[in-house]
Amino acid sequence: MSIRERRRRRTSARASKISTAFEQRLSGMGEHDQLQVLIMVNASSEGPAQRQSRRQRAEAIQSMHSATDGALDAIDAVLNQNEGQRLGQIGTLGTLPATVTVQGVRALAALPDVRTILENQDVTPLDESTREGTRVYGAR
């Protein structure tokens, strides 16, 4: 593979909201293979950068949930068409866990309200050694 082709693939993966490494893993799978993903939904990140009260945080979360209602309808439609399903509710950071086919991942990436799609990976210790009481973790 030439350098130019690698750059084109990398640019294409970024434009399609899927990382290059994730796109490479998807390429090796069948279109109807199932996998778990985290869908990052575009949500307004407006608000103060300072510490908020409990009430202010609750209002901000409710506002974010309201802002993503339209996006969730489109995401649910893609999930239903591609043997997928939500695995939970949208989180405070605008993340939605789901299972979907490889074909569905690509369809989700085409939605304007989807910011990015991440592969849901287990995080496990790389080794049993610790450095100053902190373990080193990585994705499988």
N, CA, C and O atoms as CSV, one atom per row, in Angstrom:
chain,resi,resn,atom,element,x,y,z
A,1,MET,N,N,0.852,-1.177,0.000
A,1,MET,CA,C,0.000,0.000,0.000
A,1,MET,C,C,0.896,1.239,0.000
A,1,MET,O,O,1.821,1.340,0.806
A,2,SER,N,N,0.624,2.168,-0.894
A,2,SER,CA,C,1.440,3.365,-1.017
A,2,SER,C,C,1.124,4.355,0.115
A,2,SER,O,O,0.097,4.254,0.786
A,3,ILE,N,N,2.026,5.294,0.297
A,3,ILE,CA,C,1.832,6.321,1.321
A,3,ILE,C,C,0.603,7.160,0.990
A,3,ILE,O,O,-0.172,7.517,1.878
A,4,ARG,N,N,0.433,7.468,-0.282
A,4,ARG,CA,C,-0.719,8.270,-0.705
A,4,ARG,C,C,-2.026,7.548,-0.373
A,4,ARG,O,O,-2.977,8.159,0.113
A,5,GLU,N,N,-2.059,6.251,-0.639
A,5,GLU,CA,C,-3.275,5.473,-0.357
A,5,GLU,C,C,-3.543,5.415,1.143
A,5,GLU,O,O,-4.695,5.507,1.566
A,6,ARG,N,N,-2.495,5.263,1.953
A,6,ARG,CA,C,-2.665,5.257,3.410
A,6,ARG,C,C,-3.224,6.586,3.903
A,6,ARG,O,O,-4.113,6.613,4.755
A,7,ARG,N,N,-2.700,7.691,3.366
A,7,ARG,CA,C,-3.201,9.003,3.766
A,7,ARG,C,C,-4.666,9.171,3.378
A,7,ARG,O,O,-5.461,9.702,4.153
A,8,ARG,N,N,-5.024,8.716,2.173
A,8,ARG,CA,C,-6.402,8.819,1.707
A,8,ARG,C,C,-7.330,8.024,2.613
A,8,ARG,O,O,-8.414,8.490,2.963
A,9,ARG,N,N,-6.898,6.813,2.994
A,9,ARG,CA,C,-7.718,5.987,3.892
A,9,ARG,C,C,-7.886,6.666,5.244
A,9,ARG,O,O,-8.983,6.688,5.803
A,10,ARG,N,N,-6.787,7.224,5.772
A,10,ARG,CA,C,-6.833,7.888,7.066
A,10,ARG,C,C,-7.795,9.075,7.013
A,10,ARG,O,O,-8.607,9.249,7.921
A,11,THR,N,N,-7.713,9.886,5.970
A,11,THR,CA,C,-8.605,11.028,5.806
A,11,THR,C,C,-10.042,10.568,5.676
A,11,THR,O,O,-10.944,11.165,6.262
A,12,SER,N,N,-10.261,9.512,4.914
A,12,SER,CA,C,-11.607,8.986,4.727
A,12,SER,C,C,-12.182,8.499,6.052
A,12,SER,O,O,-13.353,8.738,6.348
A,13,ALA,N,N,-11.362,7.815,6.852
A,13,ALA,CA,C,-11.841,7.311,8.141
A,13,ALA,C,C,-12.210,8.462,9.067
A,13,ALA,O,O,-13.214,8.388,9.775
A,14,ARG,N,N,-11.412,9.520,9.069
A,14,ARG,CA,C,-11.719,10.666,9.920
A,14,ARG,C,C,-13.018,11.321,9.473
A,14,ARG,O,O,-13.876,11.664,10.286
A,15,ALA,N,N,-13.139,11.484,8.168
A,15,ALA,CA,C,-14.341,12.130,7.638
A,15,ALA,C,C,-15.584,11.304,7.935
A,15,ALA,O,O,-16.675,11.855,8.080
A,16,SER,N,N,-15.430,9.998,8.026
A,16,SER,CA,C,-16.583,9.143,8.276
A,16,SER,C,C,-16.819,8.875,9.765
A,16,SER,O,O,-17.666,8.054,10.119
A,17,LYS,N,N,-16.077,9.561,10.636
A,17,LYS,CA,C,-16.291,9.504,12.082
A,17,LYS,C,C,-15.862,8.186,12.703
A,17,LYS,O,O,-16.292,7.848,13.806
A,18,ILE,N,N,-15.022,7.444,12.007
A,18,ILE,CA,C,-14.508,6.172,12.499
A,18,ILE,C,C,-12.987,6.254,12.447
A,18,ILE,O,O,-12.428,6.652,11.425
A,19,SER,N,N,-12.309,5.883,13.534
A,19,SER,CA,C,-10.850,5.962,13.554
A,19,SER,C,C,-10.246,5.007,12.527
A,19,SER,O,O,-10.877,4.033,12.119
A,20,THR,N,N,-9.040,5.297,12.128
A,20,THR,CA,C,-8.349,4.460,11.148
A,20,THR,C,C,-8.188,3.032,11.663
A,20,THR,O,O,-8.422,2.074,10.927
A,21,ALA,N,N,-7.788,2.891,12.923
A,21,ALA,CA,C,-7.594,1.556,13.493
A,21,ALA,C,C,-8.909,0.788,13.555
A,21,ALA,O,O,-8.951,-0.403,13.246
A,22,PHE,N,N,-9.978,1.467,13.952
A,22,PHE,CA,C,-11.295,0.830,14.016
A,22,PHE,C,C,-11.750,0.449,12.611
A,22,PHE,O,O,-12.303,-0.632,12.410
A,23,GLU,N,N,-11.525,1.321,11.648
A,23,GLU,CA,C,-11.902,1.032,10.259
A,23,GLU,C,C,-11.146,-0.194,9.736
A,23,GLU,O,O,-11.712,-1.002,9.001
A,24,GLN,N,N,-9.890,-0.332,10.107
A,24,GLN,CA,C,-9.115,-1.503,9.687
A,24,GLN,C,C,-9.697,-2.782,10.285
A,24,GLN,O,O,-9.780,-3.803,9.601
A,25,ARG,N,N,-10.100,-2.734,11.555
A,25,ARG,CA,C,-10.716,-3.913,12.175
A,25,ARG,C,C,-12.051,-4.225,11.507
A,25,ARG,O,O,-12.380,-5.390,11.287
A,26,LEU,N,N,-12.819,-3.186,11.185
A,26,LEU,CA,C,-14.105,-3.399,10.511
A,26,LEU,C,C,-13.900,-4.042,9.138
A,26,LEU,O,O,-14.696,-4.883,8.721
A,27,SER,N,N,-12.839,-3.651,8.437
A,27,SER,CA,C,-12.565,-4.185,7.100
A,27,SER,C,C,-12.338,-5.695,7.120
A,27,SER,O,O,-12.613,-6.383,6.137
A,28,GLY,N,N,-11.842,-6.198,8.231
A,28,GLY,CA,C,-11.579,-7.628,8.345
A,28,GLY,C,C,-12.778,-8.436,8.807
A,28,GLY,O,O,-12.685,-9.655,8.953
A,29,MET,N,N,-13.892,-7.777,9.037
A,29,MET,CA,C,-15.099,-8.459,9.509
A,29,MET,C,C,-16.123,-8.544,8.392
A,29,MET,O,O,-16.027,-7.825,7.397
A,30,GLY,N,N,-17.092,-9.413,8.555
A,30,GLY,CA,C,-18.193,-9.506,7.610
A,30,GLY,C,C,-19.201,-8.391,7.868
A,30,GLY,O,O,-19.324,-7.927,9.002
A,31,GLU,N,N,-19.918,-7.958,6.848
A,31,GLU,CA,C,-20.873,-6.858,6.963
A,31,GLU,C,C,-21.962,-7.107,8.009
A,31,GLU,O,O,-22.512,-6.157,8.566
A,32,HIS,N,N,-22.280,-8.386,8.282
A,32,HIS,CA,C,-23.356,-8.696,9.226
A,32,HIS,C,C,-22.834,-9.178,10.578
A,32,HIS,O,O,-23.615,-9.628,11.417
A,33,ASP,N,N,-21.513,-9.087,10.799
A,33,ASP,CA,C,-20.951,-9.416,12.109
A,33,ASP,C,C,-21.391,-8.350,13.107
A,33,ASP,O,O,-21.430,-7.162,12.785
A,34,GLN,N,N,-21.721,-8.787,14.325
A,34,GLN,CA,C,-22.176,-7.881,15.385
A,34,GLN,C,C,-20.994,-7.423,16.233
A,34,GLN,O,O,-20.047,-8.179,16.449
A,35,LEU,N,N,-21.055,-6.189,16.710
A,35,LEU,CA,C,-20.064,-5.701,17.649
A,35,LEU,C,C,-20.690,-4.632,18.532
A,35,LEU,O,O,-21.727,-4.058,18.201
A,36,GLN,N,N,-20.036,-4.376,19.668
A,36,GLN,CA,C,-20.506,-3.337,20.580
A,36,GLN,C,C,-19.773,-2.041,20.275
A,36,GLN,O,O,-18.562,-2.031,20.054
A,37,VAL,N,N,-20.524,-0.953,20.267
A,37,VAL,CA,C,-19.949,0.351,19.990
A,37,VAL,C,C,-20.443,1.379,21.001
A,37,VAL,O,O,-21.443,1.172,21.688
A,38,LEU,N,N,-19.728,2.470,21.073
A,38,LEU,CA,C,-20.169,3.643,21.823
A,38,LEU,C,C,-20.393,4.732,20.789
A,38,LEU,O,O,-19.465,5.140,20.091
A,39,ILE,N,N,-21.620,5.196,20.697
A,39,ILE,CA,C,-21.979,6.235,19.732
A,39,ILE,C,C,-21.907,7.564,20.471
A,39,ILE,O,O,-22.607,7.771,21.462
A,40,MET,N,N,-21.058,8.463,19.984
A,40,MET,CA,C,-20.937,9.799,20.568
A,40,MET,C,C,-21.879,10.721,19.803
A,40,MET,O,O,-21.685,10.981,18.615
A,41,VAL,N,N,-22.899,11.210,20.498
A,41,VAL,CA,C,-23.932,12.037,19.879
A,41,VAL,C,C,-23.570,13.502,20.056
A,41,VAL,O,O,-23.115,13.910,21.124
A,42,ASN,N,N,-23.773,14.293,19.010
A,42,ASN,CA,C,-23.557,15.741,19.126
A,42,ASN,C,C,-24.550,16.292,20.127
A,42,ASN,O,O,-25.761,16.135,19.970
A,43,ALA,N,N,-24.038,16.927,21.140
A,43,ALA,CA,C,-24.885,17.551,22.152
A,43,ALA,C,C,-24.271,18.899,22.483
A,43,ALA,O,O,-23.054,19.068,22.408
A,44,SER,N,N,-25.094,19.838,22.841
A,44,SER,CA,C,-24.560,21.159,23.161
A,44,SER,C,C,-23.693,21.050,24.400
A,44,SER,O,O,-24.075,20.434,25.395
A,45,SER,N,N,-22.536,21.652,24.323
A,45,SER,CA,C,-21.631,21.646,25.473
A,45,SER,C,C,-21.565,23.033,26.092
A,45,SER,O,O,-20.569,23.413,26.706
A,46,GLU,N,N,-22.644,23.775,25.917
A,46,GLU,CA,C,-22.676,25.118,26.475
A,46,GLU,C,C,-22.831,25.029,27.984
A,46,GLU,O,O,-23.361,24.057,28.524
A,47,GLY,N,N,-22.363,26.046,28.628
A,47,GLY,CA,C,-22.488,26.092,30.073
A,47,GLY,C,C,-21.204,26.603,30.687
A,47,GLY,O,O,-20.173,26.679,30.019
A,48,PRO,N,N,-21.265,26.946,31.935
A,48,PRO,CA,C,-20.092,27.512,32.596
A,48,PRO,C,C,-19.003,26.463,32.796
A,48,PRO,O,O,-19.281,25.277,32.977
A,49,ALA,N,N,-17.773,26.924,32.758
A,49,ALA,CA,C,-16.645,26.040,32.995
A,49,ALA,C,C,-16.364,25.904,34.484
A,49,ALA,O,O,-15.494,25.132,34.888
A,50,GLN,N,N,-17.094,26.646,35.293
A,50,GLN,CA,C,-16.882,26.581,36.735
A,50,GLN,C,C,-17.732,25.473,37.358
A,50,GLN,O,O,-18.582,24.869,36.704
A,51,ARG,N,N,-17.478,25.235,38.614
A,51,ARG,CA,C,-18.221,24.204,39.342
A,51,ARG,C,C,-19.697,24.574,39.410
A,51,ARG,O,O,-20.048,25.726,39.663
A,52,GLN,N,N,-20.557,23.583,39.183
A,52,GLN,CA,C,-22.000,23.802,39.208
A,52,GLN,C,C,-22.608,23.153,40.444
A,52,GLN,O,O,-22.056,22.214,41.018
A,53,SER,N,N,-23.753,23.681,40.832
A,53,SER,CA,C,-24.485,23.079,41.942
A,53,SER,C,C,-25.137,21.791,41.444
A,53,SER,O,O,-25.189,21.542,40.239
A,54,ARG,N,N,-25.619,20.998,42.345
A,54,ARG,CA,C,-26.298,19.755,41.980
A,54,ARG,C,C,-27.495,20.030,41.065
A,54,ARG,O,O,-27.714,19.307,40.094
A,55,ARG,N,N,-28.260,21.066,41.372
A,55,ARG,CA,C,-29.418,21.448,40.575
A,55,ARG,C,C,-28.980,21.874,39.170
A,55,ARG,O,O,-29.606,21.486,38.183
A,56,GLN,N,N,-27.916,22.663,39.074
A,56,GLN,CA,C,-27.427,23.113,37.767
A,56,GLN,C,C,-26.948,21.932,36.917
A,56,GLN,O,O,-27.193,21.890,35.711
A,57,ARG,N,N,-26.275,20.989,37.541
A,57,ARG,CA,C,-25.814,19.794,36.808
A,57,ARG,C,C,-26.999,18.993,36.305
A,57,ARG,O,O,-26.997,18.535,35.162
A,58,ALA,N,N,-28.017,18.818,37.150
A,58,ALA,CA,C,-29.212,18.069,36.750
A,58,ALA,C,C,-29.912,18.767,35.585
A,58,ALA,O,O,-30.373,18.110,34.651
A,59,GLU,N,N,-29.990,20.092,35.638
A,59,GLU,CA,C,-30.609,20.850,34.544
A,59,GLU,C,C,-29.796,20.707,33.252
A,59,GLU,O,O,-30.364,20.574,32.168
A,60,ALA,N,N,-28.468,20.734,33.373
A,60,ALA,CA,C,-27.602,20.599,32.195
A,60,ALA,C,C,-27.766,19.218,31.561
A,60,ALA,O,O,-27.794,19.093,30.337
A,61,ILE,N,N,-27.873,18.193,32.386
A,61,ILE,CA,C,-28.062,16.832,31.874
A,61,ILE,C,C,-29.413,16.717,31.187
A,61,ILE,O,O,-29.512,16.141,30.103
A,62,GLN,N,N,-30.449,17.258,31.806
A,62,GLN,CA,C,-31.792,17.229,31.201
A,62,GLN,C,C,-31.802,17.975,29.875
A,62,GLN,O,O,-32.431,17.527,28.916
A,63,SER,N,N,-31.116,19.098,29.815
A,63,SER,CA,C,-31.035,19.892,28.589
A,63,SER,C,C,-30.328,19.099,27.490
A,63,SER,O,O,-30.752,19.121,26.334
A,64,MET,N,N,-29.250,18.398,27.852
A,64,MET,CA,C,-28.513,17.587,26.889
A,64,MET,C,C,-29.387,16.445,26.376
A,64,MET,O,O,-29.372,16.145,25.183
A,65,HIS,N,N,-30.136,15.814,27.253
A,65,HIS,CA,C,-31.033,14.731,26.845
A,65,HIS,C,C,-32.100,15.249,25.888
A,65,HIS,O,O,-32.414,14.591,24.895
A,66,SER,N,N,-32.658,16.415,26.175
A,66,SER,CA,C,-33.676,17.004,25.297
A,66,SER,C,C,-33.097,17.338,23.933
A,66,SER,O,O,-33.758,17.156,22.910
A,67,ALA,N,N,-31.856,17.828,23.917
A,67,ALA,CA,C,-31.212,18.218,22.659
A,67,ALA,C,C,-30.910,17.019,21.772
A,67,ALA,O,O,-30.769,17.171,20.558
A,68,THR,N,N,-30.809,15.829,22.359
A,68,THR,CA,C,-30.440,14.641,21.577
A,68,THR,C,C,-31.641,13.784,21.181
A,68,THR,O,O,-31.462,12.747,20.541
A,69,ASP,N,N,-32.849,14.184,21.543
A,69,ASP,CA,C,-34.035,13.380,21.219
A,69,ASP,C,C,-34.167,13.101,19.725
A,69,ASP,O,O,-34.429,11.964,19.331
A,70,GLY,N,N,-33.991,14.116,18.898
A,70,GLY,CA,C,-34.089,13.931,17.443
A,70,GLY,C,C,-33.018,12.988,16.921
A,70,GLY,O,O,-33.277,12.165,16.042
A,71,ALA,N,N,-31.820,13.111,17.463
A,71,ALA,CA,C,-30.717,12.237,17.050
A,71,ALA,C,C,-31.024,10.788,17.416
A,71,ALA,O,O,-30.713,9.874,16.653
A,72,LEU,N,N,-31.626,10.582,18.568
A,72,LEU,CA,C,-31.925,9.217,19.007
A,72,LEU,C,C,-32.936,8.535,18.094
A,72,LEU,O,O,-32.858,7.325,17.880
A,73,ASP,N,N,-33.883,9.295,17.555
A,73,ASP,CA,C,-34.846,8.714,16.619
A,73,ASP,C,C,-34.128,8.183,15.374
A,73,ASP,O,O,-34.413,7.079,14.909
A,74,ALA,N,N,-33.201,8.975,14.843
A,74,ALA,CA,C,-32.446,8.558,13.654
A,74,ALA,C,C,-31.530,7.382,13.973
A,74,ALA,O,O,-31.400,6.460,13.168
A,75,ILE,N,N,-30.900,7.410,15.134
A,75,ILE,CA,C,-30.006,6.314,15.546
A,75,ILE,C,C,-30.811,5.035,15.720
A,75,ILE,O,O,-30.388,3.973,15.264
A,76,ASP,N,N,-31.979,5.122,16.381
A,76,ASP,CA,C,-32.821,3.939,16.572
A,76,ASP,C,C,-33.251,3.342,15.232
A,76,ASP,O,O,-33.309,2.121,15.086
A,77,ALA,N,N,-33.552,4.198,14.256
A,77,ALA,CA,C,-33.948,3.709,12.930
A,77,ALA,C,C,-32.812,2.919,12.282
A,77,ALA,O,O,-33.042,1.858,11.703
A,78,VAL,N,N,-31.588,3.437,12.380
A,78,VAL,CA,C,-30.429,2.730,11.810
A,78,VAL,C,C,-30.189,1.427,12.561
A,78,VAL,O,O,-29.917,0.398,11.942
A,79,LEU,N,N,-30.285,1.460,13.884
A,79,LEU,CA,C,-30.084,0.242,14.672
A,79,LEU,C,C,-31.108,-0.823,14.280
A,79,LEU,O,O,-30.753,-1.988,14.107
A,80,ASN,N,N,-32.371,-0.432,14.140
A,80,ASN,CA,C,-33.425,-1.387,13.773
A,80,ASN,C,C,-33.194,-1.990,12.396
A,80,ASN,O,O,-33.486,-3.167,12.181
A,81,GLN,N,N,-32.678,-1.209,11.471
A,81,GLN,CA,C,-32.427,-1.694,10.111
A,81,GLN,C,C,-31.195,-2.580,10.029
A,81,GLN,O,O,-31.013,-3.293,9.042
A,82,ASN,N,N,-30.341,-2.548,11.056
A,82,ASN,CA,C,-29.062,-3.252,10.998
A,82,ASN,C,C,-28.852,-4.193,12.179
A,82,ASN,O,O,-27.743,-4.311,12.701
A,83,GLU,N,N,-29.922,-4.859,12.594
A,83,GLU,CA,C,-29.847,-5.881,13.646
A,83,GLU,C,C,-29.205,-5.363,14.925
A,83,GLU,O,O,-28.518,-6.107,15.625
A,84,GLY,N,N,-29.429,-4.087,15.228
A,84,GLY,CA,C,-28.803,-3.487,16.395
A,84,GLY,C,C,-29.803,-3.147,17.469
A,84,GLY,O,O,-31.015,-3.233,17.272
A,85,GLN,N,N,-29.271,-2.758,18.614
A,85,GLN,CA,C,-30.114,-2.319,19.717
A,85,GLN,C,C,-29.287,-1.487,20.682
A,85,GLN,O,O,-28.071,-1.644,20.791
A,86,ARG,N,N,-29.980,-0.600,21.377
A,86,ARG,CA,C,-29.323,0.171,22.428
A,86,ARG,C,C,-29.032,-0.749,23.603
A,86,ARG,O,O,-29.805,-1.659,23.904
A,87,LEU,N,N,-27.908,-0.501,24.261
A,87,LEU,CA,C,-27.567,-1.271,25.450
A,87,LEU,C,C,-27.756,-0.447,26.719
A,87,LEU,O,O,-27.473,-0.919,27.820
A,88,GLY,N,N,-28.228,0.762,26.564
A,88,GLY,CA,C,-28.455,1.642,27.703
A,88,GLY,C,C,-28.982,2.969,27.212
A,88,GLY,O,O,-29.278,3.146,26.030
A,89,GLN,N,N,-29.092,3.895,28.137
A,89,GLN,CA,C,-29.541,5.247,27.807
A,89,GLN,C,C,-28.333,6.113,27.498
A,89,GLN,O,O,-27.194,5.750,27.791
A,90,ILE,N,N,-28.601,7.255,26.905
A,90,ILE,CA,C,-27.514,8.173,26.582
A,90,ILE,C,C,-26.918,8.712,27.873
A,90,ILE,O,O,-27.648,9.118,28.777
A,91,GLY,N,N,-25.599,8.716,27.959
A,91,GLY,CA,C,-24.909,9.149,29.167
A,91,GLY,C,C,-24.718,10.652,29.208
A,91,GLY,O,O,-25.075,11.363,28.269
A,92,THR,N,N,-24.156,11.124,30.296
A,92,THR,CA,C,-23.986,12.559,30.493
A,92,THR,C,C,-22.996,13.169,29.512
A,92,THR,O,O,-23.035,14.378,29.284
A,93,LEU,N,N,-22.123,12.383,28.934
A,93,LEU,CA,C,-21.165,12.899,27.958
A,93,LEU,C,C,-21.662,12.734,26.530
A,93,LEU,O,O,-20.914,12.970,25.582
A,94,GLY,N,N,-22.919,12.332,26.368
A,94,GLY,CA,C,-23.468,12.152,25.031
A,94,GLY,C,C,-23.092,10.829,24.411
A,94,GLY,O,O,-23.059,10.711,23.186
A,95,THR,N,N,-22.803,9.819,25.235
A,95,THR,CA,C,-22.439,8.500,24.727
A,95,THR,C,C,-23.622,7.545,24.834
A,95,THR,O,O,-24.380,7.572,25.804
A,96,LEU,N,N,-23.758,6.713,23.827
A,96,LEU,CA,C,-24.834,5.734,23.789
A,96,LEU,C,C,-24.242,4.370,23.453
A,96,LEU,O,O,-23.750,4.183,22.340
A,97,PRO,N,N,-24.275,3.405,24.384
A,97,PRO,CA,C,-23.775,2.069,24.076
A,97,PRO,C,C,-24.792,1.303,23.236
A,97,PRO,O,O,-25.997,1.404,23.461
A,98,ALA,N,N,-24.296,0.536,22.267
A,98,ALA,CA,C,-25.198,-0.212,21.388
A,98,ALA,C,C,-24.479,-1.405,20.789
A,98,ALA,O,O,-23.250,-1.457,20.765
A,99,THR,N,N,-25.262,-2.370,20.301
A,99,THR,CA,C,-24.731,-3.430,19.451
A,99,THR,C,C,-25.297,-3.183,18.063
A,99,THR,O,O,-26.438,-2.747,17.909
A,100,VAL,N,N,-24.484,-3.467,17.058
A,100,VAL,CA,C,-24.898,-3.227,15.677
A,100,VAL,C,C,-23.965,-4.008,14.751
A,100,VAL,O,O,-22.880,-4.424,15.156
A,101,THR,N,N,-24.393,-4.198,13.523
A,101,THR,CA,C,-23.550,-4.869,12.533
A,101,THR,C,C,-22.509,-3.894,11.994
A,101,THR,O,O,-22.608,-2.684,12.197
A,102,VAL,N,N,-21.517,-4.438,11.308
A,102,VAL,CA,C,-20.495,-3.608,10.672
A,102,VAL,C,C,-21.154,-2.640,9.697
A,102,VAL,O,O,-20.799,-1.463,9.646
A,103,GLN,N,N,-22.100,-3.133,8.935
A,103,GLN,CA,C,-22.847,-2.297,7.996
A,103,GLN,C,C,-23.561,-1.167,8.743
A,103,GLN,O,O,-23.621,-0.039,8.254
A,104,GLY,N,N,-24.099,-1.468,9.923
A,104,GLY,CA,C,-24.775,-0.471,10.737
A,104,GLY,C,C,-23.832,0.598,11.265
A,104,GLY,O,O,-24.215,1.763,11.377
A,105,VAL,N,N,-22.592,0.209,11.593
A,105,VAL,CA,C,-21.600,1.185,12.060
A,105,VAL,C,C,-21.395,2.239,10.977
A,105,VAL,O,O,-21.370,3.438,11.258
A,106,ARG,N,N,-21.250,1.785,9.752
A,106,ARG,CA,C,-21.032,2.717,8.646
A,106,ARG,C,C,-22.264,3.596,8.396
A,106,ARG,O,O,-22.134,4.772,8.054
A,107,ALA,N,N,-23.463,3.016,8.569
A,107,ALA,CA,C,-24.691,3.801,8.403
A,107,ALA,C,C,-24.816,4.843,9.516
A,107,ALA,O,O,-25.252,5.967,9.265
A,108,LEU,N,N,-24.441,4.480,10.733
A,108,LEU,CA,C,-24.480,5.435,11.838
A,108,LEU,C,C,-23.511,6.590,11.599
A,108,LEU,O,O,-23.816,7.739,11.919
A,109,ALA,N,N,-22.347,6.282,11.036
A,109,ALA,CA,C,-21.347,7.317,10.771
A,109,ALA,C,C,-21.850,8.352,9.766
A,109,ALA,O,O,-21.359,9.481,9.737
A,110,ALA,N,N,-22.817,7.976,8.953
A,110,ALA,CA,C,-23.361,8.903,7.955
A,110,ALA,C,C,-24.379,9.874,8.552
A,110,ALA,O,O,-24.761,10.842,7.895
A,111,LEU,N,N,-24.821,9.633,9.776
A,111,LEU,CA,C,-25.814,10.514,10.412
A,111,LEU,C,C,-25.161,11.825,10.859
A,111,LEU,O,O,-24.086,11.800,11.458
A,112,PRO,N,N,-25.785,12.953,10.581
A,112,PRO,CA,C,-25.186,14.238,10.954
A,112,PRO,C,C,-25.109,14.474,12.464
A,112,PRO,O,O,-24.243,15.219,12.924
A,113,ASP,N,N,-25.995,13.856,13.236
A,113,ASP,CA,C,-25.992,14.066,14.688
A,113,ASP,C,C,-25.034,13.148,15.434
A,113,ASP,O,O,-24.923,13.231,16.658
A,114,VAL,N,N,-24.340,12.273,14.709
A,114,VAL,CA,C,-23.352,11.395,15.333
A,114,VAL,C,C,-21.983,12.052,15.186
A,114,VAL,O,O,-21.541,12.350,14.077
A,115,ARG,N,N,-21.322,12.273,16.316
A,115,ARG,CA,C,-19.999,12.906,16.305
A,115,ARG,C,C,-18.918,11.897,15.943
A,115,ARG,O,O,-18.064,12.170,15.099
A,116,THR,N,N,-18.953,10.738,16.578
A,116,THR,CA,C,-17.973,9.693,16.309
A,116,THR,C,C,-18.503,8.366,16.825
A,116,THR,O,O,-19.450,8.326,17.611
A,117,ILE,N,N,-17.885,7.281,16.377
A,117,ILE,CA,C,-18.258,5.947,16.837
A,117,ILE,C,C,-16.995,5.256,17.301
A,117,ILE,O,O,-16.010,5.175,16.567
A,118,LEU,N,N,-17.033,4.761,18.521
A,118,LEU,CA,C,-15.890,4.090,19.124
A,118,LEU,C,C,-16.200,2.618,19.322
A,118,LEU,O,O,-17.336,2.248,19.621
A,119,GLU,N,N,-15.201,1.791,19.155
A,119,GLU,CA,C,-15.362,0.378,19.457
A,119,GLU,C,C,-15.351,0.223,20.967
A,119,GLU,O,O,-14.472,0.765,21.639
A,120,ASN,N,N,-16.306,-0.503,21.505
A,120,ASN,CA,C,-16.366,-0.745,22.939
A,120,ASN,C,C,-15.380,-1.858,23.262
A,120,ASN,O,O,-15.609,-3.017,22.916
A,121,GLN,N,N,-14.289,-1.508,23.920
A,121,GLN,CA,C,-13.233,-2.465,24.220
A,121,GLN,C,C,-13.086,-2.640,25.719
A,121,GLN,O,O,-13.281,-1.701,26.490
A,122,ASP,N,N,-12.742,-3.852,26.119
A,122,ASP,CA,C,-12.439,-4.102,27.523
A,122,ASP,C,C,-11.111,-3.434,27.858
A,122,ASP,O,O,-10.194,-3.403,27.037
A,123,VAL,N,N,-11.020,-2.903,29.063
A,123,VAL,CA,C,-9.771,-2.334,29.543
A,123,VAL,C,C,-9.272,-3.254,30.640
A,123,VAL,O,O,-9.955,-3.469,31.641
A,124,THR,N,N,-8.082,-3.794,30.447
A,124,THR,CA,C,-7.519,-4.751,31.390
A,124,THR,C,C,-6.071,-4.387,31.681
A,124,THR,O,O,-5.437,-3.691,30.887
A,125,PRO,N,N,-5.534,-4.850,32.818
A,125,PRO,CA,C,-4.125,-4.571,33.113
A,125,PRO,C,C,-3.229,-5.205,32.047
A,125,PRO,O,O,-3.453,-6.341,31.632
A,126,LEU,N,N,-2.206,-4.453,31.608
A,126,LEU,CA,C,-1.261,-4.993,30.641
A,126,LEU,C,C,-0.339,-6.006,31.301
A,126,LEU,O,O,0.068,-6.990,30.685
A,127,ASP,N,N,-0.020,-5.750,32.553
A,127,ASP,CA,C,0.787,-6.697,33.319
A,127,ASP,C,C,0.438,-6.527,34.786
A,127,ASP,O,O,-0.289,-5.607,35.162
A,128,GLU,N,N,0.955,-7.405,35.595
A,128,GLU,CA,C,0.626,-7.358,37.020
A,128,GLU,C,C,1.536,-6.420,37.806
A,128,GLU,O,O,1.293,-6.168,38.986
A,129,SER,N,N,2.580,-5.902,37.164
A,129,SER,CA,C,3.477,-5.003,37.889
A,129,SER,C,C,2.803,-3.646,38.071
A,129,SER,O,O,1.971,-3.232,37.264
A,130,THR,N,N,3.171,-2.991,39.113
A,130,THR,CA,C,2.631,-1.657,39.369
A,130,THR,C,C,3.787,-0.683,39.495
A,130,THR,O,O,4.900,-1.061,39.861
A,131,ARG,N,N,3.516,0.546,39.195
A,131,ARG,CA,C,4.513,1.586,39.351
A,131,ARG,C,C,3.937,2.607,40.310
A,131,ARG,O,O,2.980,3.310,39.987
A,132,GLU,N,N,4.517,2.683,41.476
A,132,GLU,CA,C,4.042,3.589,42.519
A,132,GLU,C,C,2.554,3.384,42.794
A,132,GLU,O,O,1.812,4.347,42.988
A,133,GLY,N,N,2.123,2.116,42.809
A,133,GLY,CA,C,0.755,1.792,43.151
A,133,GLY,C,C,-0.248,1.981,42.020
A,133,GLY,O,O,-1.449,1.835,42.246
A,134,THR,N,N,0.206,2.301,40.812
A,134,THR,CA,C,-0.701,2.521,39.684
A,134,THR,C,C,-0.467,1.444,38.636
A,134,THR,O,O,0.658,1.242,38.179
A,135,ARG,N,N,-1.535,0.755,38.261
A,135,ARG,CA,C,-1.438,-0.252,37.223
A,135,ARG,C,C,-1.452,0.401,35.844
A,135,ARG,O,O,-1.962,1.507,35.664
A,136,VAL,N,N,-0.885,-0.305,34.887
A,136,VAL,CA,C,-0.906,0.142,33.495
A,136,VAL,C,C,-2.032,-0.589,32.806
A,136,VAL,O,O,-2.092,-1.818,32.846
A,137,TYR,N,N,-2.934,0.156,32.167
A,137,TYR,CA,C,-4.096,-0.442,31.528
A,137,TYR,C,C,-4.059,-0.209,30.021
A,137,TYR,O,O,-3.463,0.756,29.541
A,138,GLY,N,N,-4.700,-1.101,29.294
A,138,GLY,CA,C,-4.801,-0.956,27.847
A,138,GLY,C,C,-6.005,-1.709,27.338
A,138,GLY,O,O,-6.608,-2.497,28.065
A,139,ALA,N,N,-6.353,-1.470,26.101
A,139,ALA,CA,C,-7.487,-2.149,25.479
A,139,ALA,C,C,-7.028,-3.488,24.931
A,139,ALA,O,O,-5.880,-3.636,24.511
A,140,ARG,N,N,-7.921,-4.457,24.938
A,140,ARG,CA,C,-7.622,-5.776,24.377
A,140,ARG,C,C,-7.704,-5.751,22.895
A,140,ARG,O,O,-7.483,-6.775,22.248
